[in-house]
Amino acid sequence: MEEKKRRRIQLLCVVSGLLLYGAAAAAGAGEGGRRTLGRNSHGEGTAFYRMEVDGLLERETEVRIPVRERSYSEEEAEEVFERIEKELPEQILGENPSLEQVRTDLYLISRRDDWGVEIRWETDGELIDGFGAVYGEKAGAEGEKTLLRAVLSDGTHEKICEFEATVLPPLLTGEERVVKEFLEEVERRDRDQGGESLTLPESFEGRELSYRDPEGEPFWAFPFFGMAAAAFLEAEDREKRKRERERREQELLRDYPEVLSKLTVFLGAGLTVRGAWEQVVRGYEQGRREGGRERCAYEEMKTALSQIEKKVPEGRAYQEFGRRCGLQPYLKLAGLLEQNRREGTKNLRGAMKTEMAAAFEERKNLARKRGEEAGTKLLLPLFLMLGVVMAMVAAPALLSF
């Protein structure tokens, strides 16, 4: 039973919807369908309706129809204008107490949205301009009267309203009064002196005066520039030392496999560690005499050999060599040489060959990394060139507009 009852209700809902649709369609189609379109109230602007029009063309056509806002009748417009005319004197005062005492700018409103009325102001432009700015310095001490004319319009009807305002000179503080009187004195001197220049007064109201051009003498900036230059030089020096340290470390890493290789060759020829070390240094010195470039690793080896010749213990000289180089590979080499001095040459050549293979592999990785860094640095010029090309392509199109 419940199932049948629910089915009947569902059927009733469907039938009711169809009947309501039919009634609405019949009402819309009766007498040519919907013919009356409502207007917006005053000030709300034009209303737009989307309507399907049948009979205009061979097929039903959708048209967007504008309907202007409701307009006032003659009597309604006059009543609205009179009401606005009574309210305007209070609304335009701004910070002034009344139109009989105008010292600061007026707030000349241009529209009353609540009534849909536009307001256009006409002034003399001398004491009050069309935007409400007040020039009280042009008025005498007793004030000067001026006329404000407001043209009210609802789009169909117009009314001109006139208001009289008394413009007074602005109220000055004590400091402003002194400055004004000083400028008046300067103006009087300017009229009296003439010539190619103006000599400013040495005193005013019993006070000695001195003058300075704030833009022509920026001496205050000198200490700042001095401190900035000192900071810049310090930063540049730190950056220079950093670059020099990085360059030295990279050079040491590049030369490490070569140093290992030469030592291994001389050790394989039967020389002692000291003899191999000395041969490497002598070969470097010979190359320098022939115009070769100075290399940090070989200079440190040269220093270590000089220490050995001056009777510094050999092991200590190797350890100080590793510490001066400051890199892990050289510290490891110094450790191998010190271990050989204590334990003999039994496994030194094998350890040196293993270390040399690892060093050459590290050198290849370093070269690959530097190549990637160089490629990254080239991206900025490429992007700049791309920007130039895009500007060259886009400029003719932009200039054609």
C-alpha positions in Angstrom: 0.0 0.0 0.0 2.8 2.4 0.9 4.4 1.8 -2.5 1.2 2.5 -4.4 0.6 5.7 -2.4 4.1 7.0 -3.1 3.6 6.2 -6.8 0.4 8.2 -6.9 2.0 11.2 -5.2 4.9 11.1 -7.7 2.5 11.0 -10.6 0.5 13.9 -9.2 3.7 16.0 -8.9 4.6 15.3 -12.5 1.1 16.1 -13.8 1.0 19.3 -11.6 4.3 20.5 -13.1 3.0 19.9 -16.7 -0.2 21.7 -15.9 1.6 24.7 -14.4 3.9 24.9 -17.4 1.0 24.8 -19.8 -0.8 27.6 -17.9 2.3 29.7 -17.8 3.0 29.2 -21.6 -0.6 30.0 -22.4 -0.5 33.2 -20.3 2.8 34.2 -22.0 1.4 33.5 -25.5 -1.9 35.2 -24.9 -2.3 38.5 -26.6 1.1 38.3 -28.2 3.0 37.2 -25.0 4.7 39.5 -22.5 4.5 43.0 -23.8 5.1 45.1 -20.7 8.6 45.6 -19.4 9.3 47.3 -16.1 11.5 50.3 -15.7 14.2 50.8 -13.0 13.6 53.5 -10.4 15.3 56.9 -10.6 19.1 56.7 -10.5 19.3 52.9 -11.1 20.1 53.2 -14.8 18.9 51.5 -17.9 17.4 48.0 -17.5 18.0 45.3 -20.1 15.7 42.4 -20.9 16.5 39.3 -23.0 13.3 38.4 -25.0 12.5 35.8 -27.6 10.6 37.6 -30.5 8.5 35.5 -32.8 7.4 37.0 -36.1 10.3 39.4 -36.5 12.2 37.1 -38.7 11.4 33.7 -40.2 12.5 32.1 -37.0 12.2 33.0 -33.3 15.0 35.5 -32.5 16.5 36.4 -29.2 16.8 40.2 -28.7 18.3 42.3 -25.9 15.9 45.2 -25.2 17.1 48.3 -23.2 14.5 50.1 -21.1 15.4 53.5 -19.7 14.9 54.3 -16.0 11.7 56.0 -14.9 11.7 59.7 -15.6 10.1 62.5 -13.6 7.0 64.4 -14.7 7.3 68.2 -14.7 5.7 68.5 -11.3 7.8 65.6 -9.8 11.0 67.1 -11.2 10.2 70.5 -9.7 9.5 69.0 -6.3 12.8 66.9 -6.3 14.8 70.0 -7.5 13.4 72.1 -4.7 14.2 69.5 -2.1 17.8 69.1 -3.4 18.2 72.9 -3.5 17.3 73.1 0.2 19.8 70.4 1.2 22.8 71.5 -1.0 24.0 74.4 1.2 24.6 72.0 4.1 26.0 69.2 2.0 28.7 71.2 0.3 30.2 72.9 3.3 33.0 70.5 4.0 34.8 71.8 7.1 33.3 75.3 6.9 30.7 76.3 9.5 28.5 78.0 6.8 28.6 79.6 3.3 29.0 83.0 5.1 32.4 81.8 6.4 34.3 79.8 3.8 38.0 79.3 4.5 38.7 75.7 3.4 37.7 73.7 0.3 34.0 73.0 -0.4 32.6 69.6 -1.2 30.8 70.2 -4.5 28.9 67.0 -5.1 28.3 66.0 -8.7 25.3 63.6 -8.3 22.5 62.7 -6.0 22.1 59.0 -6.5 19.1 58.8 -4.3 17.1 61.0 -6.7 19.0 60.2 -9.9 20.0 63.8 -10.4 23.2 65.1 -11.9 24.7 68.4 -10.6 27.0 70.7 -12.6 28.7 73.5 -10.8 29.7 76.9 -12.3 31.9 79.3 -10.3 33.9 82.5 -10.9 37.2 80.5 -10.9 39.0 83.2 -8.9 38.0 82.5 -5.3 36.4 79.0 -5.8 37.0 76.7 -8.8 34.7 74.1 -10.3 36.1 71.4 -8.0 35.5 73.3 -4.8 39.1 74.5 -4.1 39.0 77.7 -2.2 41.7 80.4 -2.7 41.2 82.5 0.4 44.6 84.2 0.2 43.1 86.3 -2.7 40.3 87.6 -0.4 40.6 90.7 1.8 40.5 90.6 5.6 36.7 91.2 5.6 36.1 88.5 3.0 34.7 88.6 -0.5 31.4 87.4 -1.8 31.1 85.0 -4.8 28.3 83.2 -6.5 28.0 79.4 -6.8 25.7 78.2 -9.6 24.4 74.5 -9.5 22.7 73.1 -12.6 20.4 70.2 -11.6 19.3 67.7 -14.3 17.5 64.4 -14.3 18.2 63.9 -18.0 15.0 65.6 -19.1 14.5 68.6 -16.9 16.9 71.2 -15.6 17.0 73.8 -12.9 19.6 76.4 -12.0 20.2 77.1 -8.3 22.4 80.0 -7.1 24.1 80.2 -3.7 26.1 83.2 -2.3 29.3 82.4 -0.4 31.7 84.6 1.5 35.3 83.6 1.1 37.6 84.6 4.0 41.4 84.4 4.1 42.7 81.2 5.8 43.4 81.2 9.5 47.1 81.2 10.1 49.1 79.9 13.1 51.8 82.1 14.6 54.5 80.4 12.6 52.5 80.6 9.4 51.8 84.3 10.0 55.5 85.0 10.5 56.4 83.2 7.3 53.7 85.0 5.4 54.9 88.4 6.6 58.5 87.5 5.7 57.5 86.5 2.2 55.6 89.8 1.9 58.8 91.6 2.9 60.8 89.7 0.3 58.2 90.5 -2.3 58.4 94.2 -1.5 62.2 94.1 -1.8 61.9 92.3 -5.1 59.8 95.1 -6.5 62.0 97.8 -5.1 65.4 96.3 -6.1 64.9 95.1 -9.7 68.2 94.3 -11.5 69.6 90.9 -12.2 69.4 89.5 -8.6 67.6 89.8 -5.4 69.3 90.5 -2.0 67.5 88.8 0.8 67.2 90.7 4.1 69.8 90.2 6.8 67.3 90.4 9.6 63.5 90.3 10.2 61.6 91.6 13.2 64.9 92.0 15.1 66.2 88.5 14.4 69.4 87.8 12.4 68.8 85.6 9.4 71.0 83.1 7.5 70.2 81.2 4.4 71.1 77.8 2.9 70.1 76.0 -0.3 69.1 72.5 0.8 69.5 71.1 -2.7 72.6 72.9 -3.7 74.8 71.9 -0.7 74.2 68.2 0.1 77.2 68.1 2.5 75.3 65.7 4.8 75.8 63.0 2.2 79.6 63.1 2.3 79.9 61.0 5.5 77.4 58.6 4.2 79.3 58.2 1.0 82.5 57.7 2.9 81.1 55.0 5.1 79.5 53.3 2.1 82.8 53.4 0.2 84.6 51.9 3.2 82.0 49.1 3.5 82.2 48.5 -0.2 86.0 48.2 -0.2 85.8 45.8 2.8 83.3 43.7 1.0 85.3 43.7 -2.2 88.4 42.7 -0.3 86.6 39.8 1.3 85.2 38.7 -2.0 88.6 39.0 -3.6 90.2 36.8 -0.9 87.4 34.3 -1.3 87.8 34.1 -5.1 91.6 33.7 -4.6 91.1 30.9 -2.1 88.7 29.1 -4.4 91.0 29.5 -7.3 93.9 28.1 -5.3 91.8 25.1 -4.1 90.7 24.3 -7.6 94.3 24.5 -8.9 95.5 22.2 -6.1 92.8 19.7 -6.9 93.6 19.8 -10.6 97.4 19.3 -10.0 96.9 16.5 -7.4 96.7 13.6 -9.9 99.7 14.9 -11.7 101.8 15.1 -8.5 100.8 11.6 -7.5 101.6 10.3 -11.0 105.1 11.8 -11.0 105.8 10.5 -7.5 104.6 7.1 -8.4 106.9 7.0 -11.5 110.0 8.0 -9.6 109.2 5.6 -6.8 108.8 2.8 -9.4 112.2 3.8 -10.7 113.7 2.8 -7.4 114.1 6.3 -5.8 113.4 6.9 -2.2 110.5 9.1 -1.2 112.8 12.1 -0.6 114.5 11.4 -3.9 111.3 11.2 -5.8 110.1 14.4 -4.1 113.3 16.2 -5.0 113.0 15.1 -8.7 109.5 16.4 -8.9 110.5 19.8 -7.5 113.6 20.1 -9.7 111.5 19.3 -12.8 109.1 22.1 -11.7 111.9 24.6 -11.3 113.3 23.7 -14.7 109.9 24.4 -16.2 109.7 27.7 -14.4 113.0 28.8 -15.8 111.7 28.0 -19.3 108.7 30.2 -18.8 106.2 27.9 -17.1 103.5 29.2 -14.8 103.7 29.2 -11.0 101.7 26.3 -9.5 100.5 26.3 -5.9 101.0 22.5 -5.3 104.6 22.5 -6.6 105.5 25.7 -4.6 104.3 23.9 -1.4 106.4 20.9 -2.4 109.4 23.2 -2.9 108.9 24.7 0.5 108.7 21.2 2.1 112.0 20.2 0.3 113.6 23.4 1.6 112.6 22.5 5.1 114.1 19.0 4.7 117.4 20.4 3.4 117.4 22.7 6.5 117.4 19.5 8.7 113.6 19.6 9.5 112.5 16.0 10.1 111.1 14.6 6.9 107.9 13.4 8.4 107.2 16.8 9.9 107.9 18.5 6.6 105.4 16.2 4.8 102.7 16.9 7.5 103.2 20.7 7.3 103.0 20.4 3.5 99.5 18.7 3.8 98.3 21.3 6.4 99.5 24.2 4.1 97.6 22.8 1.2 94.5 22.4 3.4 92.7 19.9 1.3 91.8 16.3 2.2 93.7 14.7 -0.7 97.0 16.4 0.3 96.5 15.5 3.9 96.0 11.9 2.8 99.2 12.0 0.7 101.1 13.4 3.6 99.8 10.6 5.8 100.9 7.9 3.3 104.4 9.4 3.1 104.6 9.6 6.9 103.4 6.0 7.2 106.0 4.9 4.6 108.7 6.6 6.6 107.8 4.6 9.7 106.9 1.3 8.2 109.0 1.1 5.0 108.1 1.0 1.3 106.4 -2.4 1.2 102.9 -1.2 0.2 103.5 2.4 -0.7 103.5 1.9 -4.5 100.2 0.0 -4.4 98.6 2.7 -2.1 99.9 5.4 -4.4 98.5 3.8 -7.5 95.1 3.3 -5.8 95.1 7.0 -4.7 96.2 8.1 -8.2 93.3 6.3 -9.8 90.8 7.9 -7.4 92.4 11.3 -7.9 92.1 11.1 -11.7 88.4 10.1 -11.3 87.9 13.1 -9.0 89.6 15.3 -11.6 87.1 14.1 -14.3 84.2 14.8 -12.0 85.6 18.3 -11.2 86.0 19.0 -15.0 82.4 17.9 -15.6 81.1 20.1 -12.8 83.0 23.1 -14.1 81.6 22.5 -17.6 78.0 22.4 -16.1 78.7 25.7 -14.3 80.0 27.3 -17.5 76.8 26.2 -19.3 74.7 27.7 -16.5 76.5 31.0 -16.7 75.8 31.1 -20.5 72.0 31.1 -19.8 71.9 34.8 -18.8 73.4 36.1 -22.1 71.1 33.7 -24.0 68.0 35.1 -22.2 69.2 38.6 -22.9 69.6 37.8 -26.6 66.1 36.2 -26.6 64.7 39.4 -25.1 66.4 41.5 -27.8 65.0 39.2 -30.6 61.5 39.4 -29.1 61.7 43.2 -28.9 62.8 43.4 -32.6 60.0 41.1 -33.6 57.3 42.9 -31.5 58.4 46.5 -32.2 57.0 46.7 -35.8 53.7 45.2 -34.7 53.4 47.7 -31.8 54.4 50.7 -33.9 51.7 49.8 -36.4 48.9 50.6 -33.9 
